[in-house]
Amino acid sequence: MTVNAEPNAGRNAGVRAAVVGRLGFEPDAFQTRAFDALDAGHSVLVSAPTGSGKTAVADYAIARALAAGRKAFYTTPLKALSNQKFAELAAAYGHDQIGLLTGDVSHRPDAPVVVMTTEVVRNMLFARSPQLVGLGLLVLDEVHYLQDPYRGSVWEEAIIVAPDDVVLVCLSATVSNAAQLGAWVTSVHGPTDVITEGHRPVKLHNHVAVAEKGSRQVELLPLLSHGRLHPQAAALDQRITRLARRPGGLRHSRLATPRRTEIIDALAQRDMLPAIVFIFSRAACDDAVRHCLDDGLRLTSPSERDEIRAICEQRTDGLPEDELRVLGYGPWINGLEAGVASHHAGLIPAFREAVEECFTAGLLRVVFATETLSLGINMPARSVVIERLTKMRQHGRSGLTTGEYAQLTGRAGRRGLDSVGHAVVAWTPQLSLPELATLATSPPAALTSSFRATYNLAVNLVRRYAADQAYDILDRSFAQFLSTDHHSALSRRMDRALRLLERRGHVDLDAWKLTARGELVARIYHESDLLVAEALADGLFDGLDPAGLAAVVSACTYEVRAGRWSPEPRPPKDVAPRLHALVARAEDLRDDEEEAHLARTRTPDLGFAEVAWRWARGERLARVLERAELAPGDFVRNAKQLVDLLRQLATVAPDPTTAATAHRAATALQRGVVASSVGPPIADPETDETDPQGPSEGPEAAPGEAPGSPAGA
């Protein structure tokens, strides 16, 4: 339905003037169109390139909501993004106006504006949380995540069940079917204006970096001219083709792949720093920093080094000296003080956040990063370098998509600072320049749906809606909007899931209601929700001490990175029988799922059990990481995911003793390096609290990584 347009034109004008004043530049035409649509009481879908200023639309919508006395929720797909957005909004509106809700932090949940991950708002909507009272605005940042195969359903569910009188602001990367997506939002929620912008605010120049053997001079060749392969690039491609036909191929040519330090020197000589160098390997990012230091690269002044050290010390304040040594603080800060750093999911959040702050402040010249940095984090550069156009995925190596290339190069060019941004691809003998030109100029792909009927969705539909209404929600999905064939598949999947849930004692379909066991499934937000609920209902988590419970529950949250070797699990002897019982229960469930032609629940992974047990018992970080064989960032992320699930158990466990033990286990894990990574610095610590009963978001992968997908790092 249409939300009543704000009748007070003067108030709208004042709000708009304040927001435009914060922008620092005159709004673009697409931003103005979006402002006008909001003033008309419509929801909006804004599809525009990275760095174009989509969030200004959200800022205006928030300001309008506050002026009208309504609450606003701002959702993001990643905790890191939530933390960054919290800091930005707190700076704009004041810390007392902004709350933060993630799986780790519940800070001012009743504030007028609350930042949260998308899973949190989805869970609130299904739980009909009292915090929804007075809600007037829901911002869905990075809404193109709805095509994510692991988490995409969350965005569709939130849009479908959002109250009709709530204005939606959906912010998306450039997609080819934005009009189709907007038409779907209109069909399920009400009038939604589609605002598209195809032009970047800062022009992008594409280059190919080629080195010459012997001299090692690096040339940056232009890739494109008027949307086609540039004559210089075409000449190079023809030269390569001729050389490849000769005996010995390219071995006798004078062409060479430039080294990382050579590319940095070439960029520095052309005044093209700061730069982000994308390398699809965590280890290679760290090696690149070491090579820069070994080569004597120093890109900062003494005063800049002082600022960098102050930021790093502030971000790591509270970490014990012994933990800092284990984390490699000395070599890490040496790199930053030289103006170079790595950024990937293997680093603890405090290290990543320090890199982001230093880079944004103009103190760093080069960051070697995995693709995680391209996914939403606001960290633009003058230049972006891509080392290779292939990356490892769950099922092997494949080339970058047009969307991925656009996402990576979208970081090039800082509005208000650069007249031109630069995208540089390192030449290799395998690189096809015509294919690169096609990749750089192809239109974005169409957005698709990943909607699926999970167990949690199924039981919440039974819990909250009549049978016909439940199936109507399936009919309203974007998947159904795109294809009527998908409707039949969704309905069949829902039917199969409900029948399995009934066989296992969670649903009474004749009465269309949940059993006590089903109520547990409805309140557990996790990829293994049914397994966790059954283990909890049947006492598999009862009678354990906090460390033992952490060890057993970790089997549901931990999953070794795809393609990585994992040592043989060594679970503590006291809890090994429980872990084996959990695995047996999972196999029983998986057998039923296979018989029902349903996607099978992931087998529990015992690889984190000993680590969780030792950390919960208070052992030192050095000892725990030695046993874990995990990167520090992976350890922290897995510990936080475990804390999240334990807090859910503390809320829903039928046995009060188990609930208390789960709370104690979560508290025991939340210490040291794990406790230092729970969110952004909060201005008023007296009002900050961690709420074990706050709305949970379920599992989240490493930044930019989907659960169960390759870590991309």
C-alpha positions as CSV (number, residue, x, y, z in Angstrom):
1,M,0.0,0.0,0.0
2,T,1.1,3.6,-0.5
3,V,2.4,5.4,2.6
4,N,0.9,8.8,3.0
5,A,3.2,11.5,1.7
6,E,4.6,13.8,4.3
7,P,2.2,16.8,4.4
8,N,4.7,19.2,5.7
9,A,6.6,20.4,2.7
10,G,8.7,22.8,4.8
11,R,9.9,20.0,7.0
12,N,10.8,18.0,3.9
13,A,12.8,20.9,2.5
14,G,14.7,21.3,5.8
15,V,15.5,17.6,6.1
16,R,16.7,17.6,2.5
17,A,18.9,20.6,3.0
18,A,20.5,19.0,6.0
19,V,21.2,15.8,4.2
20,V,22.6,17.5,1.1
21,G,24.8,19.6,3.4
22,R,26.4,16.4,4.7
23,L,27.0,15.1,1.2
24,G,29.6,17.7,0.4
25,F,28.4,17.9,-3.2
26,E,25.3,18.6,-5.1
27,P,23.1,15.5,-5.4
28,D,23.1,13.7,-8.7
29,A,19.9,13.4,-10.7
30,F,19.3,9.8,-9.5
31,Q,19.6,10.8,-5.9
32,T,17.2,13.7,-6.4
33,R,14.7,11.4,-8.1
34,A,14.9,9.0,-5.1
35,F,14.4,11.9,-2.7
36,D,11.3,12.9,-4.6
37,A,9.9,9.4,-4.6
38,L,10.4,9.2,-0.8
39,D,8.6,12.5,-0.4
40,A,5.7,11.1,-2.4
41,G,5.4,8.3,0.2
42,H,6.8,5.5,-2.1
43,S,9.4,2.9,-1.4
44,V,12.5,2.9,-3.7
45,L,14.9,0.5,-5.3
46,V,18.1,2.2,-6.2
47,S,20.5,0.4,-8.5
48,A,23.8,2.2,-9.1
49,P,27.5,1.5,-9.4
50,T,29.7,1.1,-6.4
51,G,30.8,4.5,-5.0
52,S,28.0,6.4,-6.7
53,G,26.3,7.6,-3.5
54,K,23.4,5.2,-3.1
55,T,23.6,5.5,0.7
56,A,22.7,9.2,0.5
57,V,19.2,8.0,-0.4
58,A,19.1,5.9,2.8
59,D,20.4,8.9,4.8
60,Y,17.6,11.0,3.5
61,A,15.0,8.4,4.3
62,I,16.4,8.0,7.8
63,A,16.3,11.8,8.3
64,R,12.7,11.9,7.1
65,A,11.7,9.0,9.4
66,L,13.2,10.8,12.4
67,A,11.6,14.1,11.6
68,A,8.2,12.2,11.4
69,G,8.8,10.5,14.8
70,R,9.2,7.1,13.3
71,K,11.9,4.4,13.9
72,A,14.3,3.3,11.2
73,F,16.1,0.0,10.7
74,Y,19.2,-0.1,8.5
75,T,20.2,-3.7,7.5
76,T,23.4,-5.0,5.9
77,P,24.6,-8.4,4.9
78,L,27.8,-8.4,7.0
79,K,28.7,-7.6,10.6
80,A,31.7,-5.5,9.4
81,L,29.3,-3.4,7.3
82,S,26.9,-3.0,10.2
83,N,29.8,-1.8,12.4
84,Q,30.9,0.7,9.7
85,K,27.4,2.0,9.1
86,F,26.8,2.3,12.9
87,A,29.9,4.5,13.1
88,E,28.8,6.6,10.1
89,L,25.3,7.2,11.4
90,A,26.4,7.8,14.9
91,A,28.7,10.6,13.6
92,A,25.8,12.1,11.6
93,Y,23.0,11.8,14.2
94,G,24.7,11.3,17.6
95,H,25.5,8.1,19.5
96,D,22.3,8.4,21.5
97,Q,20.2,8.1,18.4
98,I,21.8,4.9,16.9
99,G,21.6,1.3,18.1
100,L,23.4,-1.8,16.9
101,L,22.2,-5.4,16.8
102,T,24.3,-8.3,15.6
103,G,25.0,-11.8,16.9
104,D,27.6,-10.3,19.2
105,V,26.3,-7.0,20.3
106,S,22.9,-5.6,21.5
107,H,23.6,-1.9,21.9
108,R,20.6,0.5,22.4
109,P,18.1,-1.8,20.6
110,D,15.3,0.7,21.2
111,A,17.1,3.6,19.7
112,P,15.3,5.6,16.9
113,V,17.7,4.2,14.3
114,V,19.1,0.6,14.7
115,V,21.7,-0.9,12.4
116,M,21.6,-4.7,12.1
117,T,22.4,-7.6,9.8
118,T,19.5,-8.7,7.6
119,E,19.0,-12.0,9.4
120,V,18.2,-10.0,12.6
121,V,15.4,-8.0,11.0
122,R,14.0,-11.2,9.3
123,N,13.9,-12.9,12.6
124,M,12.3,-9.9,14.3
125,L,9.6,-9.8,11.6
126,F,8.7,-13.5,12.0
127,A,8.8,-13.2,15.8
128,R,6.6,-10.1,15.7
129,S,9.1,-8.4,18.0
130,P,7.8,-5.5,20.1
131,Q,10.8,-3.5,18.7
132,L,8.8,-3.3,15.4
133,V,6.3,-0.9,17.1
134,G,6.7,2.6,15.5
135,L,8.9,1.3,12.6
136,G,8.5,3.6,9.6
137,L,11.6,2.7,7.5
138,L,13.5,-0.4,6.6
139,V,16.7,0.0,4.6
140,L,18.0,-3.1,2.8
141,D,21.6,-2.4,1.8
142,E,23.2,-4.6,-0.7
143,V,19.8,-6.1,-1.6
144,H,21.4,-7.9,-4.6
145,Y,22.5,-10.4,-2.0
146,L,19.1,-12.0,-2.4
147,Q,20.7,-14.1,-5.1
148,D,23.3,-15.5,-2.7
149,P,22.7,-19.3,-2.7
150,Y,23.2,-19.6,1.1
151,R,21.6,-16.5,2.6
152,G,19.6,-14.9,-0.2
153,S,16.2,-16.1,1.1
154,V,16.5,-13.8,4.1
155,W,16.2,-10.7,1.9
156,E,13.1,-12.0,0.1
157,E,11.4,-13.1,3.4
158,A,12.1,-9.7,5.0
159,I,10.5,-7.8,2.0
160,I,7.5,-10.2,1.9
161,V,6.6,-10.0,5.5
162,A,7.5,-6.3,6.2
163,P,4.5,-4.3,7.5
164,D,2.7,-2.5,4.7
165,D,3.1,0.9,6.3
166,V,6.9,0.6,6.4
167,V,8.8,2.4,3.7
168,L,11.5,0.2,2.0
169,V,14.7,1.6,0.7
170,C,16.5,-1.2,-1.3
171,L,20.0,-0.4,-2.4
172,S,21.6,-2.6,-5.1
173,A,24.7,-2.9,-7.2
174,T,24.0,-2.4,-10.9
175,V,21.9,-5.2,-12.2
176,S,20.3,-5.6,-15.7
177,N,16.8,-6.4,-14.4
178,A,16.3,-3.7,-11.8
179,A,12.9,-2.9,-13.2
180,Q,11.8,-6.5,-12.8
181,L,13.0,-6.5,-9.2
182,G,11.2,-3.3,-8.5
183,A,8.0,-4.6,-10.0
184,W,8.2,-7.6,-7.7
185,V,8.7,-5.3,-4.6
186,T,5.7,-3.3,-5.8
187,S,3.6,-6.5,-6.1
188,V,4.3,-7.7,-2.6
189,H,4.8,-4.4,-0.7
190,G,3.3,-1.5,-2.5
191,P,4.4,1.3,-4.9
192,T,8.1,1.2,-5.3
193,D,10.0,3.6,-7.6
194,V,12.9,2.1,-9.5
195,I,15.9,4.5,-9.7
196,T,18.8,3.4,-11.9
197,E,22.1,5.0,-12.6
198,G,24.5,3.5,-15.1
199,H,27.3,6.0,-14.9
200,R,30.1,6.1,-12.4
201,P,30.6,9.4,-10.5
202,V,34.4,9.1,-11.3
203,K,35.4,8.0,-14.7
204,L,37.3,4.7,-14.9
205,H,40.4,4.1,-17.1
206,N,41.3,0.4,-17.7
207,H,44.9,-0.6,-18.1
208,V,47.1,-3.6,-18.7
209,A,50.4,-3.7,-16.8
210,V,53.2,-5.3,-18.8
211,A,56.9,-5.6,-17.8
212,E,59.9,-5.9,-20.0
213,K,62.5,-8.6,-19.4
214,G,65.9,-7.2,-18.5
215,S,65.0,-3.6,-17.7
216,R,61.9,-4.7,-15.7
217,Q,60.2,-1.4,-16.8
218,V,56.5,-1.6,-16.4
219,E,54.2,-0.1,-19.1
220,L,50.5,0.6,-18.4
221,L,48.7,0.1,-21.7
222,P,45.2,1.5,-22.2
223,L,42.7,-1.4,-22.6
224,L,39.7,0.4,-24.1
225,S,38.9,3.2,-26.5
226,H,35.3,4.2,-27.0
227,G,34.1,0.9,-25.5
228,R,36.3,-1.3,-27.7
229,L,39.8,-2.8,-27.5
230,H,42.3,0.1,-27.6
231,P,44.7,0.0,-30.7
232,Q,47.7,-0.4,-28.4
233,A,46.1,-3.3,-26.6
234,A,45.1,-4.8,-29.9
235,A,48.7,-4.5,-31.2
236,L,50.0,-6.2,-28.1
237,D,47.5,-9.0,-28.5
238,Q,48.5,-9.5,-32.1
239,R,52.2,-9.5,-31.1
240,I,51.5,-12.2,-28.5
241,T,49.6,-14.3,-31.0
242,R,52.5,-14.2,-33.5
243,L,55.1,-15.0,-30.8
244,A,53.0,-17.9,-29.5
245,R,53.1,-19.5,-33.0
246,R,56.9,-19.6,-33.1
247,P,59.1,-22.4,-31.7
248,G,59.5,-21.9,-28.0
249,G,56.4,-19.7,-27.9
250,L,56.5,-16.7,-25.5
251,R,59.7,-17.9,-23.7
252,H,61.9,-15.9,-26.0
253,S,59.7,-12.7,-25.9
254,R,60.7,-9.7,-24.0
255,L,57.3,-9.6,-22.3
256,A,57.0,-10.5,-18.6
257,T,54.5,-10.5,-15.9
258,P,55.2,-7.5,-13.6
259,R,56.1,-8.2,-10.0
260,R,54.0,-6.6,-7.3
261,T,56.6,-4.1,-6.2
262,E,57.2,-3.2,-9.8
263,I,53.5,-2.4,-10.3
264,I,53.5,-0.3,-7.1
265,D,56.5,1.6,-8.4
266,A,54.8,2.2,-11.7
267,L,51.7,3.5,-10.0
268,A,53.7,5.8,-7.7
269,Q,55.6,7.2,-10.6
270,R,52.3,8.1,-12.3
271,D,50.7,9.5,-9.2
272,M,48.2,6.6,-9.2
273,L,48.4,5.7,-5.5
274,P,46.7,4.9,-3.2
275,A,45.9,1.4,-4.6
276,I,44.1,-1.7,-3.6
277,V,45.8,-4.8,-5.1
278,F,43.3,-7.7,-5.2
279,I,45.0,-11.1,-4.7
280,F,42.7,-14.1,-4.3
281,S,44.9,-15.7,-1.6
282,R,45.3,-14.8,2.0
283,A,48.9,-16.1,2.2
284,A,49.8,-14.2,-1.0
285,C,48.5,-10.9,0.5
286,D,50.7,-11.4,3.6
287,D,53.7,-12.4,1.4
288,A,53.2,-9.3,-0.7
289,V,53.6,-7.1,2.4
290,R,56.7,-8.9,3.5
291,H,58.2,-8.6,0.0
292,C,57.5,-4.9,0.0
293,L,59.3,-4.5,3.4
294,D,62.2,-6.7,2.2
295,D,62.6,-4.5,-0.8
296,G,62.8,-1.4,1.4
297,L,59.5,0.1,0.3
298,R,58.6,3.0,2.5
299,L,55.7,5.2,1.5
300,T,54.9,7.2,4.6
301,S,56.2,10.3,6.4
302,P,57.2,10.3,10.1
303,S,54.0,12.1,11.1
304,E,51.9,9.6,9.1
305,R,53.7,6.8,10.9
306,D,52.8,8.4,14.2
307,E,49.1,8.6,13.2
308,I,49.1,5.0,12.0
309,R,50.6,3.7,15.3
310,A,48.0,5.7,17.3
311,I,45.1,4.1,15.3
312,C,46.6,0.6,15.6
313,E,47.1,1.0,19.4
314,Q,43.5,2.3,19.8
315,R,42.0,-0.5,17.7
316,T,43.9,-3.2,19.7
317,D,43.6,-1.6,23.1
318,G,42.6,-4.2,25.6
319,L,44.4,-7.1,24.0
320,P,47.0,-8.7,26.3
321,E,50.6,-8.4,25.3
322,D,51.0,-12.2,25.0
323,E,48.0,-12.3,22.5
324,L,49.4,-9.5,20.5
325,R,52.7,-11.4,20.1
326,V,50.9,-14.5,19.0
327,L,48.9,-12.4,16.5
328,G,52.1,-11.0,14.9
329,Y,51.4,-7.5,16.0
330,G,55.0,-6.3,15.5
331,P,55.4,-7.4,11.8
332,W,51.9,-6.3,11.1
333,I,52.3,-2.7,12.4
334,N,55.7,-2.5,10.7
335,G,53.9,-3.0,7.4
336,L,51.3,-0.4,8.1
337,E,53.9,2.2,9.2
338,A,55.6,1.7,5.9
339,G,52.3,2.4,4.1
340,V,51.4,-1.1,3.1
341,A,49.0,-3.7,4.6
342,S,47.1,-6.8,3.9
343,H,43.3,-7.2,4.4
344,H,41.6,-10.6,4.5
345,A,39.4,-12.8,6.6
346,G,42.4,-14.6,8.2
347,L,43.1,-11.4,10.2
348,I,41.3,-10.6,13.4
349,P,38.6,-7.9,13.0
350,A,40.6,-5.4,15.0
351,F,43.5,-5.7,12.5
352,R,41.2,-5.4,9.5
353,E,39.4,-2.4,11.0
354,A,42.7,-0.6,11.7
355,V,43.7,-1.1,8.1
356,E,40.4,0.3,6.9
357,E,40.6,3.3,9.2
358,C,44.2,4.1,8.1
359,F,43.5,3.7,4.4
360,T,40.3,5.8,4.6
361,A,42.3,8.5,6.4
362,G,44.8,8.5,3.5
363,L,47.7,7.1,5.6
364,L,48.2,3.9,3.7
365,R,49.3,3.8,0.0
366,V,48.8,0.1,-0.8
367,V,46.5,-2.6,0.5
368,F,46.9,-6.2,-0.7
369,A,43.4,-7.6,-0.3
370,T,41.2,-10.6,-1.1
371,E,37.9,-9.9,-2.6
372,T,36.3,-9.5,0.8
373,L,37.3,-5.8,0.6
374,S,35.2,-5.2,-2.5
375,L,31.9,-6.3,-0.8
376,G,30.4,-3.2,0.7
377,I,33.2,-1.9,2.9
378,N,33.6,1.8,2.1
379,M,37.3,2.0,1.2
380,P,37.8,3.6,-2.2
381,A,41.2,4.1,-3.8
382,R,42.6,5.9,-6.8
383,S,43.6,2.7,-8.4
384,V,42.7,-1.0,-8.2
385,V,45.0,-3.7,-9.4
386,I,43.8,-7.3,-10.2
387,E,46.5,-9.8,-10.3
388,R,44.6,-12.5,-12.2
389,L,41.2,-13.0,-13.6
390,T,40.5,-16.4,-12.1
391,K,39.7,-17.4,-8.5
392,M,39.2,-20.6,-6.6
393,R,35.6,-21.5,-5.9
394,Q,33.9,-24.4,-4.1
395,H,34.1,-26.6,-7.2
396,G,37.4,-25.4,-8.7
397,R,39.0,-22.4,-10.4
398,S,37.0,-20.3,-12.8
399,G,37.1,-16.8,-14.3
400,L,35.7,-13.7,-12.8
401,T,32.2,-12.7,-13.8
402,T,31.3,-9.3,-15.2
403,G,29.6,-8.5,-11.8
404,E,32.7,-9.5,-9.9
405,Y,35.0,-7.4,-12.1
406,A,32.6,-4.4,-11.7
407,Q,32.6,-4.9,-7.9
408,L,36.4,-5.0,-7.7
409,T,37.0,-2.1,-10.0
410,G,34.2,-0.2,-8.4
411,R,36.7,0.7,-5.6
412,A,38.8,2.8,-8.1
413,G,38.2,6.5,-8.0
414,R,37.4,8.6,-4.9
415,R,34.6,11.0,-5.4
416,G,35.7,14.6,-4.6
417,L,39.4,13.5,-4.7
418,D,40.1,11.9,-8.0
419,S,39.0,13.0,-11.5
420,V,39.8,9.5,-12.8
421,G,40.0,6.1,-11.3
422,H,42.3,3.4,-12.6
423,A,41.8,-0.3,-13.0
424,V,45.0,-2.2,-13.7
425,V,45.2,-5.9,-14.7
426,A,48.6,-7.6,-14.5
427,W,49.5,-9.2,-17.9
428,T,50.2,-12.9,-17.9
429,P,50.8,-15.2,-20.9
430,Q,47.3,-16.7,-20.3
431,L,45.6,-13.3,-20.4
432,S,43.4,-12.7,-23.5
433,L,43.1,-8.9,-24.0
434,P,39.9,-9.2,-26.1
435,E,38.3,-11.3,-23.4
436,L,39.4,-8.8,-20.8
437,A,37.9,-5.9,-22.9
438,T,34.6,-7.9,-23.1
439,L,34.7,-8.5,-19.3
440,A,35.2,-4.8,-18.7
441,T,32.4,-3.6,-21.0
442,S,29.7,-6.3,-20.7
443,P,26.4,-5.3,-19.1
444,P,25.7,-6.6,-15.6
445,A,24.0,-9.9,-15.1
446,A,20.4,-10.3,-14.2
447,L,19.5,-10.7,-10.6
448,T,18.0,-14.2,-9.8
449,S,16.3,-15.6,-6.8
450,S,17.7,-18.1,-4.3
451,F,14.5,-18.4,-2.3
452,R,14.0,-21.8,-0.5
453,A,11.7,-23.2,2.1
454,T,14.0,-23.9,5.0
455,Y,12.8,-25.8,8.1
456,N,12.9,-22.5,10.1
457,L,10.7,-20.8,7.5
458,A,8.3,-23.8,7.3
459,V,7.7,-23.9,11.1
460,N,7.4,-20.1,11.4
461,L,4.8,-20.1,8.6
462,V,2.9,-22.7,10.5
463,R,3.4,-20.8,13.7
464,R,2.2,-17.4,12.4
465,Y,-0.1,-18.0,9.5
466,A,-3.0,-20.1,8.3
467,A,-2.2,-22.8,5.8
468,D,-3.5,-20.8,2.8
469,Q,-1.6,-17.7,3.9
470,A,1.6,-19.8,4.4
471,Y,1.5,-21.0,0.8
472,D,0.6,-17.5,-0.3
473,I,3.9,-16.3,1.1
474,L,5.7,-18.8,-1.1
475,D,3.7,-17.5,-4.1
476,R,4.9,-14.0,-3.3
477,S,8.6,-14.9,-3.6
478,F,10.8,-13.3,-6.2
479,A,11.5,-16.9,-7.4
480,Q,7.7,-17.3,-8.1
481,F,7.6,-13.8,-9.7
482,L,10.3,-14.8,-12.2
483,S,9.0,-18.3,-13.0
484,T,5.7,-20.1,-12.5
485,D,7.6,-23.3,-12.7
486,H,9.4,-22.4,-9.6
487,H,6.1,-22.1,-7.7
488,S,5.5,-25.8,-8.1
489,A,9.0,-26.6,-7.0
490,L,8.7,-24.4,-3.9
491,S,5.3,-25.8,-2.9
492,R,6.6,-29.4,-3.3
493,R,9.7,-28.6,-1.3
494,M,7.5,-27.1,1.4
495,D,5.2,-30.1,1.4
496,R,8.1,-32.5,1.7
497,A,9.7,-30.4,4.5
498,L,6.4,-30.3,6.5
499,R,5.9,-34.0,6.1
500,L,9.4,-34.7,7.4
501,L,8.8,-32.3,10.3
502,E,5.6,-34.1,11.1
503,R,7.2,-37.6,11.0
504,R,9.9,-36.3,13.4
505,G,7.4,-34.8,15.8
506,H,7.6,-31.1,15.2
507,V,4.3,-30.3,13.4
508,D,0.7,-31.5,13.6
509,L,-0.4,-30.9,10.0
510,D,-4.0,-31.9,10.6
511,A,-4.3,-29.2,13.3
512,W,-1.8,-26.9,11.5
513,K,0.2,-26.2,14.6
514,L,3.6,-26.8,16.1
515,T,4.4,-29.3,18.8
516,A,6.8,-28.3,21.7
517,R,9.6,-29.7,19.6
518,G,8.5,-27.5,16.7
519,E,8.6,-24.4,18.8
520,L,12.3,-25.0,19.4
521,V,12.9,-25.2,15.6
522,A,11.0,-21.9,15.1
523,R,13.3,-20.1,17.6
524,I,16.6,-21.4,16.4
525,Y,18.2,-19.5,13.6
526,H,21.0,-21.6,12.1
527,E,21.7,-23.6,9.0
528,S,21.4,-26.8,11.1
529,D,18.3,-25.6,12.9
530,L,16.5,-28.9,12.9
531,L,19.5,-30.9,14.1
532,V,20.2,-28.4,16.9
533,A,16.5,-28.4,18.0
534,E,16.3,-32.2,18.1
535,A,19.6,-32.5,20.0
536,L,18.4,-29.9,22.5
537,A,14.9,-31.5,22.9
538,D,16.3,-34.9,23.4
539,G,18.8,-33.9,26.1
540,L,22.0,-34.3,24.0
541,F,23.3,-30.9,25.4
542,D,22.2,-31.6,29.0
543,G,24.5,-32.4,31.9
544,L,27.7,-30.8,30.4
545,D,30.0,-28.2,31.9
546,P,30.4,-24.9,30.0
547,A,33.6,-26.0,28.2
548,G,32.0,-29.4,27.3
549,L,28.9,-27.8,25.9
550,A,30.9,-25.4,23.9
551,A,32.8,-28.3,22.4
552,V,29.7,-30.3,21.5
553,V,27.8,-27.3,20.0
554,S,30.8,-26.3,18.0
555,A,30.3,-29.3,15.7
556,C,27.1,-27.6,14.4
557,T,28.8,-24.2,13.8
558,Y,32.2,-25.1,12.5
559,E,33.0,-26.1,8.9
560,V,36.5,-26.4,7.5
561,R,37.3,-24.0,4.7
562,A,36.6,-25.7,1.3
563,G,39.6,-27.1,-0.4
564,R,41.7,-27.0,2.8
565,W,43.3,-29.9,4.5
566,S,42.0,-30.6,8.0
567,P,43.8,-32.6,10.7
568,E,42.1,-35.6,12.3
569,P,39.8,-34.1,15.0
570,R,40.9,-34.7,18.6
571,P,37.8,-34.0,20.7
572,P,38.2,-34.1,24.5
573,K,37.6,-37.6,25.8
574,D,34.8,-36.4,28.2
575,V,32.6,-35.1,25.3
576,A,33.6,-37.5,22.6
577,P,30.5,-39.8,23.2
578,R,28.2,-36.7,22.9
579,L,29.9,-35.6,19.7
580,H,29.5,-39.1,18.2
581,A,25.9,-39.2,19.3
582,L,25.4,-35.9,17.5
583,V,26.9,-37.2,14.4
584,A,24.7,-40.3,14.5
585,R,21.6,-38.1,15.0
586,A,22.7,-36.1,12.0
587,E,23.1,-39.2,9.8
588,D,19.6,-40.3,10.9
589,L,18.2,-36.9,9.8
590,R,20.2,-37.0,6.6
591,D,18.8,-40.4,5.7
592,D,15.3,-39.1,6.2
593,E,16.1,-36.0,4.1
594,E,17.5,-38.2,1.3
595,E,14.3,-40.3,1.3
596,A,12.2,-37.2,1.2
597,H,14.3,-35.7,-1.6
598,L,15.3,-32.7,0.5
599,A,18.7,-31.0,0.7
600,R,20.6,-32.8,3.4
601,T,21.7,-31.1,6.6
602,R,25.4,-30.7,6.9
603,T,27.3,-33.4,8.8
604,P,28.7,-32.0,12.1
605,D,32.4,-31.1,11.9
606,L,34.4,-32.0,15.0
607,G,37.4,-30.0,14.0
608,F,36.7,-27.1,16.4
609,A,35.7,-29.1,19.4
610,E,39.0,-29.2,21.1
611,V,39.7,-25.6,20.3
612,A,36.4,-24.4,21.8
613,W,36.9,-26.6,24.8
614,R,40.4,-25.2,25.5
615,W,39.4,-21.6,25.0
616,A,36.3,-21.9,27.2
617,R,38.6,-23.4,29.9
618,G,40.7,-20.3,29.8
619,E,43.8,-21.6,28.1
620,R,46.2,-19.1,26.5
621,L,45.8,-18.0,22.9
622,A,49.2,-19.4,21.7
623,R,48.3,-22.9,22.9
624,V,44.8,-22.8,21.5
625,L,45.9,-21.6,18.0
626,E,48.7,-24.1,18.0
627,R,46.1,-26.9,18.5
628,A,43.6,-25.2,16.1
629,E,45.8,-24.9,13.0
630,L,43.6,-22.0,12.1
631,A,44.3,-18.4,11.1
632,P,43.6,-16.0,14.0
633,G,40.7,-14.4,12.0
634,D,39.2,-17.8,11.4
635,F,39.5,-18.7,15.1
636,V,37.7,-15.5,16.1
637,R,35.0,-15.9,13.5
638,N,34.3,-19.5,14.5
639,A,34.3,-18.6,18.2
640,K,31.8,-15.8,17.6
641,Q,29.5,-18.0,15.6
642,L,29.6,-20.5,18.4
643,V,28.8,-17.7,20.9
644,D,25.8,-16.8,18.9
645,L,24.4,-20.3,18.9
646,L,25.1,-20.8,22.5
647,R,23.2,-17.6,23.3
648,Q,20.3,-18.9,21.4
649,L,20.4,-22.1,23.5
650,A,20.6,-20.0,26.6
651,T,17.2,-18.5,25.6
652,V,15.3,-21.6,24.3
653,A,16.7,-24.6,26.2
654,P,13.9,-26.4,28.0
655,D,16.2,-27.4,30.8
656,P,17.0,-24.4,33.0
657,T,20.4,-25.9,33.9
658,T,21.3,-26.3,30.3
659,A,20.2,-22.8,29.5
660,A,22.4,-21.4,32.3
661,T,25.3,-23.6,31.2
662,A,24.9,-22.3,27.6
663,H,25.1,-18.7,28.9
664,R,28.2,-19.5,31.0
665,A,29.8,-21.2,28.0
666,A,29.2,-18.1,25.8
667,T,30.6,-15.9,28.4
668,A,33.7,-18.1,28.8
669,L,34.4,-17.9,25.1
670,Q,33.9,-14.1,24.9
671,R,37.3,-13.1,26.2
672,G,40.6,-11.8,24.9
673,V,40.8,-11.6,21.2
674,V,37.3,-12.8,20.8
675,A,35.9,-10.1,23.2
676,S,37.9,-7.4,21.4
677,S,36.1,-8.1,18.2
678,V,32.4,-7.7,19.1
679,G,31.8,-4.5,17.4
680,P,32.8,-0.8,16.9
681,P,34.0,1.4,19.8
682,I,30.9,2.6,21.6
683,A,30.9,6.2,22.8
684,D,29.1,5.6,26.0
685,P,30.3,2.3,27.5
686,E,27.9,2.6,30.5
687,T,24.9,2.0,28.3
688,D,26.6,-0.7,26.2
689,E,25.6,-4.3,27.0
690,T,25.7,-7.7,25.4
691,D,22.3,-9.2,25.4
692,P,22.3,-13.0,25.3
693,Q,18.6,-12.9,24.6
694,G,18.8,-10.4,21.8
695,P,17.6,-11.4,18.3
696,S,20.1,-13.8,16.7
697,E,21.2,-13.6,13.2
698,G,22.3,-17.2,12.6
699,P,25.5,-18.1,10.9
700,E,27.6,-15.6,9.0
701,A,30.6,-16.4,6.9
702,A,33.8,-14.5,6.7
703,P,33.3,-11.1,5.2
704,G,32.3,-11.7,1.7
705,E,32.2,-15.4,2.1
706,A,29.0,-17.5,2.0
707,P,28.6,-20.3,4.5
708,G,29.9,-23.5,3.0
709,S,31.6,-21.7,0.2
710,P,35.3,-21.2,-0.5
711,A,36.8,-18.6,1.8
712,G,38.0,-16.7,-1.2
713,A,41.1,-15.8,0.6
